[in-house]
Amino acid sequence: MPMLAISREVATLLAAAIVLSFVGNALSPKGIAWLGDWDTRYGVVSARAKDDVVQRDLEIKDLQSAKAMFDQGDRLFVDARRESDYLGGHIRRAVSLPVNRFESLIGDFWEAHPMETNLVIYCSGRLCEDSHHLAQLLLDAGYQNIRVLIDGFDAWKEAGFPIE
């Protein structure tokens, strides 16, 4: 088979693969948007998939504002990270509600914290969407007073704010 024919076949297969991947992404309920939010200066990094839960209006973008809320003492800080991460260190007085264990833990959370509770959800920082996922689950469960600390535990600790 001449080299030109092989090159054409390879180019045809490559073009077909590219077209099929674009079609598959467009048809998938979890397809990725063409343009994402990749700049951490504006909030949590998000590929903006069709099922994206990042809600910019819930975000606390200033660590000092979050610290002021903490100091007021009228908000419950909720750690969305895995339990092992929580046990390794967390914001003082925060409770653990790992997003990956939401279904099994939400009953106990409801009993301990009424729907009117002011919540601040956090995870590791702007490269972590777990806080937004947990916020959405809690909104769906009926909680209304929810904010998301986008800088997360790592920035809180680095700032020297209270941890356990």
TORLO-294367 format. One record per residue (C-alpha): residue in one letter; x, y, z. Coordinates in Angstrom, 2 decimals, always signed. Example, Ala and Ser with C-alpha at 12.3 -4.5 7.8 and 13.67 -1.06 7.14 Angstrom:
BEGIN
<r residu="A" east="+12.30" north="-4.50" up="+7.80"/>
<r residu="S" east="+13.67" north="-1.06" up="+7.14"/>
***
This chain:
BEGIN
<r residu="M" east="+0.00" north="+0.00" up="+0.00"/>
<r residu="P" east="+1.54" north="+3.32" up="-1.02"/>
<r residu="M" east="+2.44" north="+5.83" up="+1.70"/>
<r residu="L" east="-0.04" north="+8.41" up="+0.38"/>
<r residu="A" east="-2.96" north="+5.98" up="+0.77"/>
<r residu="I" east="-1.90" north="+5.14" up="+4.33"/>
<r residu="S" east="-1.66" north="+8.84" up="+5.16"/>
<r residu="R" east="-5.17" north="+9.42" up="+3.83"/>
<r residu="E" east="-6.58" north="+6.54" up="+5.88"/>
<r residu="V" east="-4.89" north="+7.81" up="+9.04"/>
<r residu="A" east="-6.17" north="+11.34" up="+8.39"/>
<r residu="T" east="-9.69" north="+10.03" up="+7.75"/>
<r residu="L" east="-9.67" north="+7.95" up="+10.95"/>
<r residu="L" east="-8.33" north="+10.90" up="+12.94"/>
<r residu="A" east="-10.98" north="+13.24" up="+11.56"/>
<r residu="A" east="-13.72" north="+10.69" up="+12.30"/>
<r residu="A" east="-12.44" north="+10.27" up="+15.88"/>
<r residu="I" east="-12.44" north="+14.03" up="+16.43"/>
<r residu="V" east="-15.95" north="+14.45" up="+15.04"/>
<r residu="L" east="-17.27" north="+11.53" up="+17.13"/>
<r residu="S" east="-15.69" north="+12.92" up="+20.31"/>
<r residu="F" east="-17.30" north="+16.33" up="+19.73"/>
<r residu="V" east="-20.68" north="+14.70" up="+19.04"/>
<r residu="G" east="-20.33" north="+12.46" up="+22.11"/>
<r residu="N" east="-19.51" north="+15.45" up="+24.31"/>
<r residu="A" east="-22.46" north="+17.42" up="+22.92"/>
<r residu="L" east="-24.90" north="+14.56" up="+23.55"/>
<r residu="S" east="-23.57" north="+13.59" up="+26.99"/>
<r residu="P" east="-25.46" north="+14.95" up="+30.02"/>
<r residu="K" east="-22.05" north="+15.42" up="+31.65"/>
<r residu="G" east="-20.42" north="+16.94" up="+28.60"/>
<r residu="I" east="-17.85" north="+19.66" up="+29.14"/>
<r residu="A" east="-18.57" north="+23.18" up="+28.00"/>
<r residu="W" east="-16.29" north="+24.61" up="+25.31"/>
<r residu="L" east="-15.16" north="+27.39" up="+27.60"/>
<r residu="G" east="-14.57" north="+26.89" up="+31.31"/>
<r residu="D" east="-13.71" north="+29.06" up="+34.30"/>
<r residu="W" east="-10.02" north="+28.35" up="+34.77"/>
<r residu="D" east="-8.87" north="+31.50" up="+36.54"/>
<r residu="T" east="-8.84" north="+31.08" up="+40.33"/>
<r residu="R" east="-8.97" north="+34.87" up="+40.77"/>
<r residu="Y" east="-12.69" north="+34.69" up="+39.95"/>
<r residu="G" east="-13.69" north="+31.74" up="+42.11"/>
<r residu="V" east="-13.66" north="+27.97" up="+42.08"/>
<r residu="V" east="-12.19" north="+26.47" up="+38.93"/>
<r residu="S" east="-14.93" north="+24.86" up="+36.87"/>
<r residu="A" east="-15.03" north="+23.09" up="+33.53"/>
<r residu="R" east="-18.66" north="+24.21" up="+33.38"/>
<r residu="A" east="-20.01" north="+20.78" up="+32.57"/>
<r residu="K" east="-23.71" north="+20.58" up="+31.82"/>
<r residu="D" east="-24.30" north="+19.41" up="+35.39"/>
<r residu="D" east="-22.02" north="+22.05" up="+36.92"/>
<r residu="V" east="-23.04" north="+23.03" up="+40.44"/>
<r residu="V" east="-20.77" north="+26.03" up="+40.88"/>
<r residu="Q" east="-22.99" north="+28.94" up="+41.92"/>
<r residu="R" east="-20.97" north="+32.14" up="+41.95"/>
<r residu="D" east="-23.63" north="+34.01" up="+43.96"/>
<r residu="L" east="-23.01" north="+31.71" up="+46.96"/>
<r residu="E" east="-19.26" north="+32.26" up="+47.01"/>
<r residu="I" east="-17.41" north="+34.12" up="+49.73"/>
<r residu="K" east="-14.47" north="+35.44" up="+47.73"/>
<r residu="D" east="-12.72" north="+37.27" up="+50.55"/>
<r residu="L" east="-11.11" north="+35.26" up="+53.33"/>
<r residu="Q" east="-11.45" north="+38.22" up="+55.73"/>
<r residu="S" east="-15.23" north="+38.23" up="+55.19"/>
<r residu="A" east="-15.35" north="+34.55" up="+56.08"/>
<r residu="K" east="-13.29" north="+35.23" up="+59.20"/>
<r residu="A" east="-15.72" north="+38.00" up="+60.21"/>
<r residu="M" east="-18.62" north="+35.53" up="+59.83"/>
<r residu="F" east="-16.69" north="+33.04" up="+61.94"/>
<r residu="D" east="-16.05" north="+35.66" up="+64.62"/>
<r residu="Q" east="-19.75" north="+36.61" up="+64.76"/>
<r residu="G" east="-20.43" north="+33.01" up="+65.73"/>
<r residu="D" east="-23.84" north="+32.79" up="+64.05"/>
<r residu="R" east="-22.75" north="+30.52" up="+61.19"/>
<r residu="L" east="-21.99" north="+26.84" up="+61.18"/>
<r residu="F" east="-18.90" north="+25.99" up="+59.14"/>
<r residu="V" east="-19.28" north="+22.67" up="+57.33"/>
<r residu="D" east="-16.32" north="+20.72" up="+55.97"/>
<r residu="A" east="-17.18" north="+18.97" up="+52.67"/>
<r residu="R" east="-13.86" north="+17.11" up="+52.48"/>
<r residu="R" east="-13.34" north="+13.42" up="+53.25"/>
<r residu="E" east="-13.46" north="+12.49" up="+56.92"/>
<r residu="S" east="-9.74" north="+11.67" up="+56.94"/>
<r residu="D" east="-8.97" north="+15.22" up="+55.73"/>
<r residu="Y" east="-11.28" north="+16.65" up="+58.41"/>
<r residu="L" east="-9.54" north="+14.60" up="+61.09"/>
<r residu="G" east="-6.18" north="+15.87" up="+59.83"/>
<r residu="G" east="-7.28" north="+19.45" up="+60.55"/>
<r residu="H" east="-10.31" north="+21.66" up="+60.07"/>
<r residu="I" east="-11.70" north="+25.10" up="+60.83"/>
<r residu="R" east="-12.39" north="+25.37" up="+64.57"/>
<r residu="R" east="-15.94" north="+24.29" up="+65.49"/>
<r residu="A" east="-16.62" north="+23.10" up="+61.92"/>
<r residu="V" east="-18.63" north="+19.93" up="+61.47"/>
<r residu="S" east="-17.81" north="+17.24" up="+58.97"/>
<r residu="L" east="-20.29" north="+16.39" up="+56.23"/>
<r residu="P" east="-18.26" north="+14.73" up="+53.47"/>
<r residu="V" east="-19.98" north="+15.22" up="+50.15"/>
<r residu="N" east="-19.25" north="+11.60" up="+49.20"/>
<r residu="R" east="-21.18" north="+10.39" up="+52.29"/>
<r residu="F" east="-24.05" north="+12.88" up="+52.12"/>
<r residu="E" east="-26.85" north="+10.31" up="+51.78"/>
<r residu="S" east="-25.78" north="+8.33" up="+54.83"/>
<r residu="L" east="-25.10" north="+11.37" up="+57.06"/>
<r residu="I" east="-27.82" north="+13.88" up="+56.16"/>
<r residu="G" east="-30.34" north="+12.43" up="+58.65"/>
<r residu="D" east="-28.04" north="+13.08" up="+61.61"/>
<r residu="F" east="-27.15" north="+16.50" up="+60.19"/>
<r residu="W" east="-30.86" north="+17.44" up="+59.97"/>
<r residu="E" east="-31.41" north="+16.42" up="+63.59"/>
<r residu="A" east="-28.46" north="+18.49" up="+64.83"/>
<r residu="H" east="-28.91" north="+21.55" up="+62.60"/>
<r residu="P" east="-32.34" north="+22.97" up="+61.73"/>
<r residu="M" east="-33.10" north="+24.27" up="+58.23"/>
<r residu="E" east="-32.72" north="+27.88" up="+59.40"/>
<r residu="T" east="-29.04" north="+27.37" up="+60.29"/>
<r residu="N" east="-26.63" north="+29.72" up="+58.52"/>
<r residu="L" east="-24.07" north="+27.51" up="+56.80"/>
<r residu="V" east="-20.62" north="+28.18" up="+55.37"/>
<r residu="I" east="-19.42" north="+25.22" up="+53.32"/>
<r residu="Y" east="-15.75" north="+24.70" up="+52.50"/>
<r residu="C" east="-13.35" north="+22.16" up="+51.07"/>
<r residu="S" east="-9.67" north="+22.44" up="+50.11"/>
<r residu="G" east="-9.80" north="+25.61" up="+48.03"/>
<r residu="R" east="-10.42" north="+27.02" up="+44.58"/>
<r residu="L" east="-9.40" north="+23.81" up="+42.82"/>
<r residu="C" east="-12.01" north="+21.81" up="+44.74"/>
<r residu="E" east="-15.71" north="+21.74" up="+43.78"/>
<r residu="D" east="-16.82" north="+19.57" up="+46.74"/>
<r residu="S" east="-18.07" north="+22.60" up="+48.68"/>
<r residu="H" east="-20.29" north="+23.61" up="+45.77"/>
<r residu="H" east="-21.56" north="+20.04" up="+45.36"/>
<r residu="L" east="-22.42" north="+19.87" up="+49.05"/>
<r residu="A" east="-24.05" north="+23.30" up="+48.93"/>
<r residu="Q" east="-26.28" north="+22.13" up="+46.09"/>
<r residu="L" east="-27.23" north="+18.96" up="+47.97"/>
<r residu="L" east="-28.09" north="+21.00" up="+51.07"/>
<r residu="L" east="-30.12" north="+23.47" up="+49.00"/>
<r residu="D" east="-32.02" north="+20.53" up="+47.50"/>
<r residu="A" east="-32.58" north="+19.21" up="+51.03"/>
<r residu="G" east="-34.22" north="+22.49" up="+52.06"/>
<r residu="Y" east="-31.44" north="+24.59" up="+53.59"/>
<r residu="Q" east="-31.54" north="+28.19" up="+52.35"/>
<r residu="N" east="-28.84" north="+30.16" up="+54.20"/>
<r residu="I" east="-25.76" north="+28.77" up="+52.49"/>
<r residu="R" east="-22.48" north="+30.37" up="+51.52"/>
<r residu="V" east="-19.37" north="+28.72" up="+50.06"/>
<r residu="L" east="-15.88" north="+29.66" up="+51.27"/>
<r residu="I" east="-13.97" north="+29.29" up="+48.01"/>
<r residu="D" east="-10.50" north="+29.64" up="+49.53"/>
<r residu="G" east="-11.12" north="+26.60" up="+51.70"/>
<r residu="F" east="-9.28" north="+25.11" up="+54.62"/>
<r residu="D" east="-5.78" north="+25.46" up="+53.18"/>
<r residu="A" east="-6.01" north="+29.25" up="+52.83"/>
<r residu="W" east="-7.74" north="+29.53" up="+56.23"/>
<r residu="K" east="-4.90" north="+27.63" up="+57.88"/>
<r residu="E" east="-2.24" north="+29.58" up="+55.97"/>
<r residu="A" east="-3.81" north="+32.84" up="+57.19"/>
<r residu="G" east="-3.33" north="+31.66" up="+60.77"/>
<r residu="F" east="-7.07" north="+31.56" up="+61.51"/>
<r residu="P" east="-8.41" north="+29.17" up="+64.21"/>
<r residu="I" east="-8.15" north="+25.47" up="+63.38"/>
<r residu="E" east="-8.47" north="+22.20" up="+65.23"/>
***
